[in-house]
Amino acid sequence: MTSAARAPVPEQGPPRPWDEAERARGPRRRAIDEALAAVRRRGPAAAAALVADAVARSGARFGGSDAPPFVVDPVPRVLDGEEWAALEAGLVQRVRALDAFVADAHGPREAAAAGVVPPGVAEGSGFLERDLRDLAPTAAPRIGVAGLDVVRDEHGAFRVLEDNCRTPSGIAYAVACRLAVAELLGGAPARDLAGAVGPALRGALEATRPHGEGCAVLLTDGPRNGAYWEHRRLAEAMDVPLVTPAELRRRGTTLVLSTSGEAVGAIYRRTDEERLRRRDGTLTALGELLLPAVRAGSVGLLNAFGTGVADDKALYPHVPDLVRFFLGEEPLLEGIAVHDLTDPPTRERALDRAEELVLKPRDGHGGHGVVIGPLAEADELAAAVAAARADPAGWVAQDVVTLSTLPTVHGDRLEPRHVDLRPFAVADGAGGWRLLPGGLTRVAREAGQMVVNSSRGGGGKDTWVLA
């Protein structure tokens, strides 16, 4: 008996990205077509140069004073009202659950007791602030501003990639994108972002102030902070003083401005230092300054210390269960599968196919240390695998998602580039959160690149939410 030879099965390549311009329909289709036509009429390179000049005049840059200007692509991203409403509902639900977890981790620890999260997730987080455990709850949420990283998968569905609840940056850069692109396109048929930022942040900050006393300030490290340009712009938009720790001093358990002696009641904290104590248990300089007032309840913080436990990538796979546990609701937005490397069998299965996954440091941010297996060099991937084997609690592995694409200027052509989205949920002062109307779309500048963070060379796009 003979048998026919089987034809070889072709290897399946990565899924085709969802191209947001090709897939647009209805009002979104018209808005994208008009924007692309305007860019083509001027010429892609000339359009990019016009936008770059507007950004340079604004002074927007990410990094120190010698960093290059922030790069803004002239082609906007367009979302319709229905898409935005669904995204807002899902992200606000997520922030509600994360805020409840931050309070719980610093209080009754019910989620761990009920087995909703492994005990080591909160207890092992470097952002758990034991000095703040079991204090009386505050009226304002602990997470006043959240910047959640969202991607669109190959099916066009929005999925949450990461949670950023410490001191998320990008709001002023989103406004810079809007103002720069407006010079090219003559405005946007979108909800007003620039006008919404100041009142929303000021309202969230005011809501943290205990007893309505003391002035409100934005606390920065000063020019050495990579986001100092943003700090200045947000302080201006909120109409609050921009101060450094050196401009505050303690008076018992209260804080006052060193220049006037005026009491400080609310602080929008945007410092690089995000902990009260160092890993060795000693107080940081910021902890020495702020801890007595925070414990006494004489000052409110936007965002509170300890919110980093919500950012912990080891918590990420448990967020859907936190939604169910704290809110009694089913999650509205999907996340991306994460593999727990502290479980030996899971670790071996994941690291044996590391070339198919994304490896991330548990407490990393800004894309630093992230290794995308399918795109990594062999030695880079091997180093990450070795680090994860040596410290499995310090790493997570996540499935790869093919980010959606948008037309982007490259030279004098328009080419597809991968994008993600950082919308900003801001506490509304009444116990809830709202998304600012638009966010920061981050775009890779090289073909195939899927790490789009500004700190890794990515640029920005204006994000239109159609009115």
C-alpha beads as a LAMMPS data file, in Angstrom:
LAMMPS data file: protein, C-alpha beads

467 atoms
466 bonds

1 atom types
1 bond types

-500.0 500.0 xlo xhi
-500.0 500.0 ylo yhi
-500.0 500.0 zlo zhi

Masses

1 110.0

Atoms # bond

1 1 1 0.000 0.000 0.000
2 1 1 1.374 3.393 -0.926
3 1 1 0.544 6.844 0.390
4 1 1 0.822 10.240 -1.195
5 1 1 3.449 12.600 0.185
6 1 1 2.001 15.453 2.205
7 1 1 2.742 19.000 1.183
8 1 1 4.679 20.956 3.829
9 1 1 2.504 23.144 6.025
10 1 1 3.626 26.746 5.671
11 1 1 4.665 28.437 8.882
12 1 1 2.097 30.892 10.143
13 1 1 3.489 34.390 10.364
14 1 1 2.450 37.105 12.806
15 1 1 -1.122 38.352 12.421
16 1 1 -1.688 41.320 10.148
17 1 1 -2.000 44.543 12.175
18 1 1 -5.321 46.338 12.324
19 1 1 -4.811 49.441 10.188
20 1 1 -7.013 52.112 11.749
21 1 1 -7.169 54.246 8.612
22 1 1 -8.134 51.391 6.311
23 1 1 -10.780 50.144 8.730
24 1 1 -12.397 53.520 9.468
25 1 1 -16.077 53.957 8.659
26 1 1 -18.697 56.723 8.850
27 1 1 -17.663 60.049 10.440
28 1 1 -14.271 58.596 11.303
29 1 1 -13.668 57.779 7.656
30 1 1 -14.414 61.353 6.610
31 1 1 -12.240 62.876 9.338
32 1 1 -9.261 60.646 8.529
33 1 1 -9.607 61.198 4.782
34 1 1 -9.703 64.975 5.220
35 1 1 -6.637 64.936 7.484
36 1 1 -4.685 62.699 5.097
37 1 1 -5.683 64.898 2.142
38 1 1 -4.400 68.000 3.966
39 1 1 -1.058 66.299 4.687
40 1 1 -0.702 65.155 1.095
41 1 1 -1.570 68.604 -0.308
42 1 1 1.224 70.205 1.673
43 1 1 3.520 67.225 1.193
44 1 1 4.277 64.806 4.055
45 1 1 7.764 66.161 4.745
46 1 1 6.588 69.778 4.654
47 1 1 3.620 68.943 6.888
48 1 1 5.914 67.250 9.405
49 1 1 8.276 70.260 9.326
50 1 1 5.399 72.662 10.029
51 1 1 4.268 70.593 13.004
52 1 1 7.852 70.233 14.240
53 1 1 8.264 74.006 14.157
54 1 1 5.111 74.438 16.257
55 1 1 6.384 71.879 18.783
56 1 1 9.797 73.564 18.960
57 1 1 8.148 76.926 19.661
58 1 1 6.147 75.341 22.485
59 1 1 9.347 74.010 24.045
60 1 1 7.887 70.513 24.400
61 1 1 10.595 67.954 25.025
62 1 1 10.861 64.705 26.937
63 1 1 14.066 64.578 28.916
64 1 1 16.414 67.248 30.236
65 1 1 16.946 70.691 28.775
66 1 1 19.387 69.268 26.209
67 1 1 16.890 66.636 24.969
68 1 1 15.578 67.030 21.424
69 1 1 12.066 68.423 20.932
70 1 1 9.173 66.034 21.282
71 1 1 8.326 64.497 17.889
72 1 1 4.711 64.878 16.723
73 1 1 3.397 63.225 13.578
74 1 1 0.947 65.363 11.558
75 1 1 -1.569 62.556 10.888
76 1 1 -4.041 62.336 13.802
77 1 1 -5.726 59.309 15.270
78 1 1 -9.520 59.509 15.143
79 1 1 -11.980 57.790 17.505
80 1 1 -15.724 58.175 17.351
81 1 1 -17.976 58.922 20.293
82 1 1 -19.267 55.364 20.599
83 1 1 -15.756 53.898 20.700
84 1 1 -14.706 56.440 23.278
85 1 1 -17.729 55.838 25.509
86 1 1 -17.026 52.097 25.569
87 1 1 -13.345 52.695 26.294
88 1 1 -14.171 55.149 29.067
89 1 1 -16.602 52.745 30.727
90 1 1 -14.046 49.945 30.709
91 1 1 -11.132 52.037 31.939
92 1 1 -13.095 53.806 34.672
93 1 1 -14.288 50.418 35.904
94 1 1 -10.685 49.242 35.996
95 1 1 -9.470 52.309 37.913
96 1 1 -12.284 51.924 40.440
97 1 1 -11.118 48.378 41.166
98 1 1 -7.447 49.353 41.307
99 1 1 -8.165 52.228 43.681
100 1 1 -10.108 49.863 45.936
101 1 1 -7.150 47.477 45.893
102 1 1 -4.658 50.213 46.848
103 1 1 -6.841 51.111 49.847
104 1 1 -7.298 47.436 50.727
105 1 1 -3.559 46.681 50.506
106 1 1 -2.927 49.484 53.006
107 1 1 -5.859 48.474 55.179
108 1 1 -7.839 45.288 55.781
109 1 1 -6.099 43.167 53.090
110 1 1 -9.381 41.470 52.237
111 1 1 -8.411 40.639 48.653
112 1 1 -5.415 38.615 49.806
113 1 1 -7.392 36.974 52.629
114 1 1 -10.062 35.900 50.138
115 1 1 -7.467 34.491 47.745
116 1 1 -8.319 36.996 45.012
117 1 1 -4.630 37.885 44.761
118 1 1 -1.684 35.874 46.056
119 1 1 -0.436 37.333 49.366
120 1 1 2.982 38.029 47.889
121 1 1 1.628 40.328 45.188
122 1 1 0.960 43.242 47.529
123 1 1 3.383 42.265 50.280
124 1 1 6.166 41.817 47.744
125 1 1 5.593 45.116 45.981
126 1 1 8.272 47.743 46.394
127 1 1 5.528 50.386 46.397
128 1 1 3.612 49.158 49.435
129 1 1 3.906 51.919 52.053
130 1 1 3.753 50.294 55.458
131 1 1 3.843 53.711 57.158
132 1 1 0.403 54.362 55.684
133 1 1 -1.236 51.132 56.739
134 1 1 -4.481 51.307 58.678
135 1 1 -4.769 55.099 58.570
136 1 1 -8.256 56.568 58.484
137 1 1 -9.584 56.520 54.888
138 1 1 -9.441 59.778 52.967
139 1 1 -12.394 61.374 51.213
140 1 1 -10.544 61.526 47.883
141 1 1 -9.486 58.402 45.973
142 1 1 -5.878 57.367 46.257
143 1 1 -5.563 57.189 42.471
144 1 1 -6.404 60.690 41.333
145 1 1 -4.828 60.402 37.881
146 1 1 -4.297 57.145 36.000
147 1 1 -2.651 56.767 32.614
148 1 1 -3.568 53.366 31.257
149 1 1 -1.725 51.994 28.242
150 1 1 -4.187 50.593 25.731
151 1 1 -3.553 48.792 22.448
152 1 1 -5.749 47.699 19.596
153 1 1 -5.248 44.069 18.637
154 1 1 -5.394 42.455 15.217
155 1 1 -9.203 42.251 15.491
156 1 1 -9.582 45.953 16.300
157 1 1 -10.471 45.391 19.954
158 1 1 -9.040 47.679 22.621
159 1 1 -7.086 45.805 25.284
160 1 1 -5.287 47.091 28.364
161 1 1 -1.541 46.611 28.173
162 1 1 -0.411 48.223 31.443
163 1 1 -1.716 50.300 34.345
164 1 1 0.120 53.483 35.383
165 1 1 -1.134 54.892 38.679
166 1 1 1.948 56.456 40.266
167 1 1 2.781 59.681 38.420
168 1 1 1.754 59.023 34.815
169 1 1 3.164 61.505 32.329
170 1 1 1.824 62.552 28.961
171 1 1 -1.130 64.886 29.537
172 1 1 0.700 68.044 28.487
173 1 1 2.263 66.185 25.572
174 1 1 -1.214 65.215 24.364
175 1 1 -2.161 68.895 24.458
176 1 1 1.070 69.776 22.616
177 1 1 0.084 67.326 19.865
178 1 1 -3.331 68.967 19.583
179 1 1 -1.970 72.516 19.346
180 1 1 0.814 71.637 16.908
181 1 1 -1.401 69.682 14.518
182 1 1 -4.028 72.435 14.670
183 1 1 -1.548 74.772 12.969
184 1 1 -1.475 72.382 10.026
185 1 1 -5.093 71.248 9.873
186 1 1 -6.770 74.393 11.172
187 1 1 -8.302 72.794 14.242
188 1 1 -9.882 69.439 14.965
189 1 1 -13.520 68.313 14.692
190 1 1 -13.062 66.855 18.151
191 1 1 -13.883 67.427 21.787
192 1 1 -11.799 70.111 23.456
193 1 1 -8.789 68.557 25.163
194 1 1 -6.674 71.624 25.899
195 1 1 -9.509 73.404 27.696
196 1 1 -10.445 70.347 29.757
197 1 1 -7.057 69.602 31.313
198 1 1 -6.675 72.475 33.785
199 1 1 -10.157 72.342 35.340
200 1 1 -10.132 68.533 35.552
201 1 1 -6.752 68.314 37.296
202 1 1 -7.451 71.284 39.544
203 1 1 -10.749 69.737 40.611
204 1 1 -9.092 66.404 41.391
205 1 1 -6.361 68.158 43.376
206 1 1 -8.789 70.334 45.343
207 1 1 -10.754 67.225 46.313
208 1 1 -7.713 65.843 48.186
209 1 1 -7.379 68.880 50.453
210 1 1 -8.367 68.014 54.035
211 1 1 -10.986 70.328 55.524
212 1 1 -10.663 72.671 52.538
213 1 1 -7.625 74.359 54.088
214 1 1 -4.220 75.319 52.682
215 1 1 -3.070 76.178 49.193
216 1 1 -2.652 73.721 46.324
217 1 1 0.706 73.189 44.568
218 1 1 2.374 70.982 41.965
219 1 1 5.535 69.404 43.394
220 1 1 8.433 68.825 40.971
221 1 1 12.109 67.936 41.204
222 1 1 12.841 70.945 39.014
223 1 1 14.681 71.025 35.678
224 1 1 16.516 67.767 36.355
225 1 1 13.218 65.881 36.038
226 1 1 12.726 64.526 32.513
227 1 1 9.101 65.700 32.456
228 1 1 9.789 69.181 33.879
229 1 1 8.379 70.826 30.762
230 1 1 5.100 69.033 31.438
231 1 1 5.137 70.032 35.103
232 1 1 5.372 73.700 34.162
233 1 1 2.582 73.443 31.614
234 1 1 0.239 71.604 33.972
235 1 1 0.891 74.032 36.835
236 1 1 0.001 76.883 34.477
237 1 1 -3.143 75.119 33.293
238 1 1 -4.220 74.411 36.888
239 1 1 -3.235 77.906 38.061
240 1 1 -1.225 76.567 40.996
241 1 1 2.356 77.292 42.081
242 1 1 5.097 74.973 40.813
243 1 1 7.381 74.197 43.763
244 1 1 10.342 71.956 44.557
245 1 1 10.859 70.120 47.863
246 1 1 13.355 72.832 48.823
247 1 1 10.496 75.340 48.713
248 1 1 8.488 73.426 51.322
249 1 1 9.265 73.079 54.994
250 1 1 7.728 71.264 57.911
251 1 1 6.022 73.077 60.738
252 1 1 5.127 70.304 63.141
253 1 1 2.807 68.024 61.198
254 1 1 1.923 70.615 58.595
255 1 1 3.690 71.801 55.462
256 1 1 4.200 75.433 54.554
257 1 1 5.710 77.357 51.671
258 1 1 9.188 78.482 52.705
259 1 1 8.728 81.816 50.918
260 1 1 5.462 82.952 52.508
261 1 1 4.744 80.564 55.370
262 1 1 1.364 79.766 53.819
263 1 1 0.054 76.320 54.715
264 1 1 -0.044 73.734 51.945
265 1 1 -3.163 71.575 51.843
266 1 1 -2.962 69.722 48.521
267 1 1 -0.008 68.503 46.452
268 1 1 0.006 67.138 42.915
269 1 1 3.098 64.978 43.301
270 1 1 5.171 64.678 40.105
271 1 1 8.576 63.827 41.532
272 1 1 10.801 61.018 40.288
273 1 1 10.970 59.754 43.876
274 1 1 7.794 57.719 44.333
275 1 1 8.443 56.060 47.697
276 1 1 8.499 57.178 51.301
277 1 1 11.262 54.716 52.163
278 1 1 14.213 53.215 50.352
279 1 1 14.543 49.479 49.968
280 1 1 16.777 49.401 53.068
281 1 1 13.927 50.880 55.125
282 1 1 15.364 54.367 55.602
283 1 1 13.238 57.379 54.751
284 1 1 13.834 59.070 51.428
285 1 1 14.331 62.832 51.504
286 1 1 10.780 63.201 50.213
287 1 1 9.528 60.823 52.888
288 1 1 11.214 62.857 55.618
289 1 1 9.519 65.975 54.292
290 1 1 6.017 64.646 53.646
291 1 1 5.372 61.644 55.892
292 1 1 4.454 63.518 59.117
293 1 1 1.888 65.662 57.279
294 1 1 0.504 62.693 55.339
295 1 1 0.098 60.598 58.482
296 1 1 -1.487 63.516 60.325
297 1 1 -3.940 64.059 57.481
298 1 1 -2.994 67.720 57.113
299 1 1 -2.160 67.452 53.419
300 1 1 -3.751 65.631 50.503
301 1 1 -1.798 64.068 47.647
302 1 1 -2.651 63.554 44.011
303 1 1 -1.587 60.726 43.624
304 1 1 -1.126 59.163 47.059
305 1 1 1.989 57.268 48.037
306 1 1 1.389 53.546 47.665
307 1 1 -0.487 53.723 44.369
308 1 1 2.404 51.842 42.795
309 1 1 0.987 48.569 44.120
310 1 1 -1.662 48.970 41.401
311 1 1 1.036 49.317 38.714
312 1 1 2.787 46.126 39.741
313 1 1 2.878 43.854 36.713
314 1 1 2.471 40.877 39.036
315 1 1 -0.993 42.255 39.873
316 1 1 -2.014 42.633 36.236
317 1 1 -3.446 39.123 35.672
318 1 1 -5.589 39.474 38.813
319 1 1 -7.284 42.765 37.893
320 1 1 -10.366 41.078 36.345
321 1 1 -10.898 39.249 39.635
322 1 1 -10.458 42.521 41.537
323 1 1 -13.237 44.019 39.415
324 1 1 -15.507 41.134 40.375
325 1 1 -14.437 41.177 44.043
326 1 1 -14.668 44.899 44.785
327 1 1 -17.316 46.011 42.296
328 1 1 -19.438 42.920 41.758
329 1 1 -19.233 43.477 37.992
330 1 1 -17.852 41.646 35.004
331 1 1 -14.806 43.338 33.391
332 1 1 -15.688 45.423 30.355
333 1 1 -12.188 45.449 28.830
334 1 1 -9.902 42.521 28.214
335 1 1 -6.279 42.463 29.210
336 1 1 -3.454 40.429 27.717
337 1 1 -2.423 37.018 29.024
338 1 1 0.386 37.180 31.600
339 1 1 2.367 34.156 32.778
340 1 1 3.348 33.937 36.468
341 1 1 7.055 33.151 36.524
342 1 1 7.024 32.401 40.250
343 1 1 5.178 29.160 39.480
344 1 1 7.906 26.694 38.433
345 1 1 5.961 24.766 35.749
346 1 1 4.566 27.988 34.280
347 1 1 8.038 29.532 34.349
348 1 1 9.602 26.663 32.462
349 1 1 6.868 26.598 29.827
350 1 1 7.073 30.359 29.324
351 1 1 10.851 30.712 29.255
352 1 1 11.196 27.736 26.928
353 1 1 9.271 29.760 24.358
354 1 1 10.547 33.202 25.347
355 1 1 11.028 34.059 21.684
356 1 1 7.202 34.132 21.413
357 1 1 6.548 36.313 24.483
358 1 1 7.301 39.724 25.983
359 1 1 9.482 39.748 29.108
360 1 1 9.046 42.702 31.482
361 1 1 10.627 43.709 34.794
362 1 1 7.893 43.605 37.426
363 1 1 8.379 47.212 38.563
364 1 1 9.652 48.693 35.284
365 1 1 8.151 51.644 33.462
366 1 1 8.638 53.614 30.269
367 1 1 9.468 50.491 28.275
368 1 1 12.842 50.107 30.024
369 1 1 13.959 46.504 30.276
370 1 1 11.111 45.230 28.089
371 1 1 12.217 42.500 25.677
372 1 1 9.870 41.540 22.835
373 1 1 10.814 37.978 22.047
374 1 1 9.974 37.877 18.309
375 1 1 11.966 41.079 17.696
376 1 1 14.842 40.645 20.145
377 1 1 18.446 39.873 19.321
378 1 1 19.550 36.470 20.565
379 1 1 21.913 37.814 23.236
380 1 1 19.304 40.328 24.467
381 1 1 16.696 37.591 24.817
382 1 1 19.147 35.224 26.497
383 1 1 20.060 37.894 29.063
384 1 1 16.406 38.549 29.875
385 1 1 15.677 34.823 30.241
386 1 1 18.670 34.435 32.563
387 1 1 17.512 37.401 34.650
388 1 1 13.987 35.970 34.888
389 1 1 15.325 32.566 35.954
390 1 1 17.518 34.168 38.606
391 1 1 14.711 36.397 39.945
392 1 1 11.344 35.014 38.797
393 1 1 9.433 37.241 41.246
394 1 1 10.964 40.277 39.570
395 1 1 9.733 39.470 36.055
396 1 1 6.551 38.659 34.171
397 1 1 5.982 37.194 30.724
398 1 1 3.154 38.513 28.577
399 1 1 1.676 37.345 25.295
400 1 1 2.611 39.409 22.254
401 1 1 -0.082 41.618 20.762
402 1 1 0.378 43.026 17.282
403 1 1 -0.288 46.727 17.765
404 1 1 -2.549 48.520 15.305
405 1 1 -1.060 50.903 12.744
406 1 1 -1.730 54.381 11.406
407 1 1 -0.300 56.260 8.412
408 1 1 2.769 58.143 9.610
409 1 1 5.205 60.454 7.878
410 1 1 8.504 58.829 6.975
411 1 1 10.666 61.092 4.835
412 1 1 8.255 62.385 2.212
413 1 1 5.998 59.337 2.316
414 1 1 3.179 58.031 4.453
415 1 1 3.868 54.568 5.856
416 1 1 2.115 52.466 8.517
417 1 1 3.622 52.577 12.000
418 1 1 2.520 50.854 15.188
419 1 1 0.671 52.913 17.811
420 1 1 -0.683 52.585 21.309
421 1 1 -2.844 54.944 23.359
422 1 1 -2.500 56.422 26.824
423 1 1 -5.855 57.873 27.902
424 1 1 -5.999 59.634 31.258
425 1 1 -8.630 58.908 33.893
426 1 1 -8.952 61.822 36.337
427 1 1 -10.924 61.741 39.591
428 1 1 -13.981 63.948 39.252
429 1 1 -14.180 65.058 42.885
430 1 1 -17.449 63.188 43.411
431 1 1 -16.108 59.685 43.913
432 1 1 -15.740 58.776 40.245
433 1 1 -13.368 59.212 37.319
434 1 1 -13.683 60.578 33.793
435 1 1 -11.357 60.268 30.817
436 1 1 -9.911 63.475 29.472
437 1 1 -11.394 63.856 25.948
438 1 1 -8.457 62.458 24.019
439 1 1 -5.178 60.963 25.114
440 1 1 -1.599 60.577 24.009
441 1 1 -1.256 58.326 20.993
442 1 1 2.346 57.154 20.915
443 1 1 3.800 56.075 17.598
444 1 1 6.879 54.086 16.701
445 1 1 9.161 55.924 14.307
446 1 1 10.707 52.820 12.762
447 1 1 8.953 50.141 10.725
448 1 1 8.038 47.087 12.790
449 1 1 8.975 48.691 16.118
450 1 1 6.433 47.878 18.829
451 1 1 7.922 49.723 21.824
452 1 1 6.484 53.171 21.300
453 1 1 7.321 54.956 24.577
454 1 1 8.764 58.457 24.330
455 1 1 11.689 57.366 26.490
456 1 1 12.491 54.733 23.844
457 1 1 12.388 57.129 20.882
458 1 1 8.689 57.090 20.052
459 1 1 6.723 60.131 18.962
460 1 1 3.173 61.326 19.451
461 1 1 0.004 61.822 17.446
462 1 1 -2.981 64.022 18.146
463 1 1 -5.960 61.966 19.299
464 1 1 -9.360 63.157 18.133
465 1 1 -12.526 62.099 19.906
466 1 1 -15.213 63.181 17.488
467 1 1 -17.669 65.669 18.918

Bonds

1 1 1 2
2 1 2 3
3 1 3 4
4 1 4 5
5 1 5 6
6 1 6 7
7 1 7 8
8 1 8 9
9 1 9 10
10 1 10 11
11 1 11 12
12 1 12 13
13 1 13 14
14 1 14 15
15 1 15 16
16 1 16 17
17 1 17 18
18 1 18 19
19 1 19 20
20 1 20 21
21 1 21 22
22 1 22 23
23 1 23 24
24 1 24 25
25 1 25 26
26 1 26 27
27 1 27 28
28 1 28 29
29 1 29 30
30 1 30 31
31 1 31 32
32 1 32 33
33 1 33 34
34 1 34 35
35 1 35 36
36 1 36 37
37 1 37 38
38 1 38 39
39 1 39 40
40 1 40 41
41 1 41 42
42 1 42 43
43 1 43 44
44 1 44 45
45 1 45 46
46 1 46 47
47 1 47 48
48 1 48 49
49 1 49 50
50 1 50 51
51 1 51 52
52 1 52 53
53 1 53 54
54 1 54 55
55 1 55 56
56 1 56 57
57 1 57 58
58 1 58 59
59 1 59 60
60 1 60 61
61 1 61 62
62 1 62 63
63 1 63 64
64 1 64 65
65 1 65 66
66 1 66 67
67 1 67 68
68 1 68 69
69 1 69 70
70 1 70 71
71 1 71 72
72 1 72 73
73 1 73 74
74 1 74 75
75 1 75 76
76 1 76 77
77 1 77 78
78 1 78 79
79 1 79 80
80 1 80 81
81 1 81 82
82 1 82 83
83 1 83 84
84 1 84 85
85 1 85 86
86 1 86 87
87 1 87 88
88 1 88 89
89 1 89 90
90 1 90 91
91 1 91 92
92 1 92 93
93 1 93 94
94 1 94 95
95 1 95 96
96 1 96 97
97 1 97 98
98 1 98 99
99 1 99 100
100 1 100 101
101 1 101 102
102 1 102 103
103 1 103 104
104 1 104 105
105 1 105 106
106 1 106 107
107 1 107 108
108 1 108 109
109 1 109 110
110 1 110 111
111 1 111 112
112 1 112 113
113 1 113 114
114 1 114 115
115 1 115 116
116 1 116 117
117 1 117 118
118 1 118 119
119 1 119 120
120 1 120 121
121 1 121 122
122 1 122 123
123 1 123 124
124 1 124 125
125 1 125 126
126 1 126 127
127 1 127 128
128 1 128 129
129 1 129 130
130 1 130 131
131 1 131 132
132 1 132 133
133 1 133 134
134 1 134 135
135 1 135 136
136 1 136 137
137 1 137 138
138 1 138 139
139 1 139 140
140 1 140 141
141 1 141 142
142 1 142 143
143 1 143 144
144 1 144 145
145 1 145 146
146 1 146 147
147 1 147 148
148 1 148 149
149 1 149 150
150 1 150 151
151 1 151 152
152 1 152 153
153 1 153 154
154 1 154 155
155 1 155 156
156 1 156 157
157 1 157 158
158 1 158 159
159 1 159 160
160 1 160 161
161 1 161 162
162 1 162 163
163 1 163 164
164 1 164 165
165 1 165 166
166 1 166 167
167 1 167 168
168 1 168 169
169 1 169 170
170 1 170 171
171 1 171 172
172 1 172 173
173 1 173 174
174 1 174 175
175 1 175 176
176 1 176 177
177 1 177 178
178 1 178 179
179 1 179 180
180 1 180 181
181 1 181 182
182 1 182 183
183 1 183 184
184 1 184 185
185 1 185 186
186 1 186 187
187 1 187 188
188 1 188 189
189 1 189 190
190 1 190 191
191 1 191 192
192 1 192 193
193 1 193 194
194 1 194 195
195 1 195 196
196 1 196 197
197 1 197 198
198 1 198 199
199 1 199 200
200 1 200 201
201 1 201 202
202 1 202 203
203 1 203 204
204 1 204 205
205 1 205 206
206 1 206 207
207 1 207 208
208 1 208 209
209 1 209 210
210 1 210 211
211 1 211 212
212 1 212 213
213 1 213 214
214 1 214 215
215 1 215 216
216 1 216 217
217 1 217 218
218 1 218 219
219 1 219 220
220 1 220 221
221 1 221 222
222 1 222 223
223 1 223 224
224 1 224 225
225 1 225 226
226 1 226 227
227 1 227 228
228 1 228 229
229 1 229 230
230 1 230 231
231 1 231 232
232 1 232 233
233 1 233 234
234 1 234 235
235 1 235 236
236 1 236 237
237 1 237 238
238 1 238 239
239 1 239 240
240 1 240 241
241 1 241 242
242 1 242 243
243 1 243 244
244 1 244 245
245 1 245 246
246 1 246 247
247 1 247 248
248 1 248 249
249 1 249 250
250 1 250 251
251 1 251 252
252 1 252 253
253 1 253 254
254 1 254 255
255 1 255 256
256 1 256 257
257 1 257 258
258 1 258 259
259 1 259 260
260 1 260 261
261 1 261 262
262 1 262 263
263 1 263 264
264 1 264 265
265 1 265 266
266 1 266 267
267 1 267 268
268 1 268 269
269 1 269 270
270 1 270 271
271 1 271 272
272 1 272 273
273 1 273 274
274 1 274 275
275 1 275 276
276 1 276 277
277 1 277 278
278 1 278 279
279 1 279 280
280 1 280 281
281 1 281 282
282 1 282 283
283 1 283 284
284 1 284 285
285 1 285 286
286 1 286 287
287 1 287 288
288 1 288 289
289 1 289 290
290 1 290 291
291 1 291 292
292 1 292 293
293 1 293 294
294 1 294 295
295 1 295 296
296 1 296 297
297 1 297 298
298 1 298 299
299 1 299 300
300 1 300 301
301 1 301 302
302 1 302 303
303 1 303 304
304 1 304 305
305 1 305 306
306 1 306 307
307 1 307 308
308 1 308 309
309 1 309 310
310 1 310 311
311 1 311 312
312 1 312 313
313 1 313 314
314 1 314 315
315 1 315 316
316 1 316 317
317 1 317 318
318 1 318 319
319 1 319 320
320 1 320 321
321 1 321 322
322 1 322 323
323 1 323 324
324 1 324 325
325 1 325 326
326 1 326 327
327 1 327 328
328 1 328 329
329 1 329 330
330 1 330 331
331 1 331 332
332 1 332 333
333 1 333 334
334 1 334 335
335 1 335 336
336 1 336 337
337 1 337 338
338 1 338 339
339 1 339 340
340 1 340 341
341 1 341 342
342 1 342 343
343 1 343 344
344 1 344 345
345 1 345 346
346 1 346 347
347 1 347 348
348 1 348 349
349 1 349 350
350 1 350 351
351 1 351 352
352 1 352 353
353 1 353 354
354 1 354 355
355 1 355 356
356 1 356 357
357 1 357 358
358 1 358 359
359 1 359 360
360 1 360 361
361 1 361 362
362 1 362 363
363 1 363 364
364 1 364 365
365 1 365 366
366 1 366 367
367 1 367 368
368 1 368 369
369 1 369 370
370 1 370 371
371 1 371 372
372 1 372 373
373 1 373 374
374 1 374 375
375 1 375 376
376 1 376 377
377 1 377 378
378 1 378 379
379 1 379 380
380 1 380 381
381 1 381 382
382 1 382 383
383 1 383 384
384 1 384 385
385 1 385 386
386 1 386 387
387 1 387 388
388 1 388 389
389 1 389 390
390 1 390 391
391 1 391 392
392 1 392 393
393 1 393 394
394 1 394 395
395 1 395 396
396 1 396 397
397 1 397 398
398 1 398 399
399 1 399 400
400 1 400 401
401 1 401 402
402 1 402 403
403 1 403 404
404 1 404 405
405 1 405 406
406 1 406 407
407 1 407 408
408 1 408 409
409 1 409 410
410 1 410 411
411 1 411 412
412 1 412 413
413 1 413 414
414 1 414 415
415 1 415 416
416 1 416 417
417 1 417 418
418 1 418 419
419 1 419 420
420 1 420 421
421 1 421 422
422 1 422 423
423 1 423 424
424 1 424 425
425 1 425 426
426 1 426 427
427 1 427 428
428 1 428 429
429 1 429 430
430 1 430 431
431 1 431 432
432 1 432 433
433 1 433 434
434 1 434 435
435 1 435 436
436 1 436 437
437 1 437 438
438 1 438 439
439 1 439 440
440 1 440 441
441 1 441 442
442 1 442 443
443 1 443 444
444 1 444 445
445 1 445 446
446 1 446 447
447 1 447 448
448 1 448 449
449 1 449 450
450 1 450 451
451 1 451 452
452 1 452 453
453 1 453 454
454 1 454 455
455 1 455 456
456 1 456 457
457 1 457 458
458 1 458 459
459 1 459 460
460 1 460 461
461 1 461 462
462 1 462 463
463 1 463 464
464 1 464 465
465 1 465 466
466 1 466 467
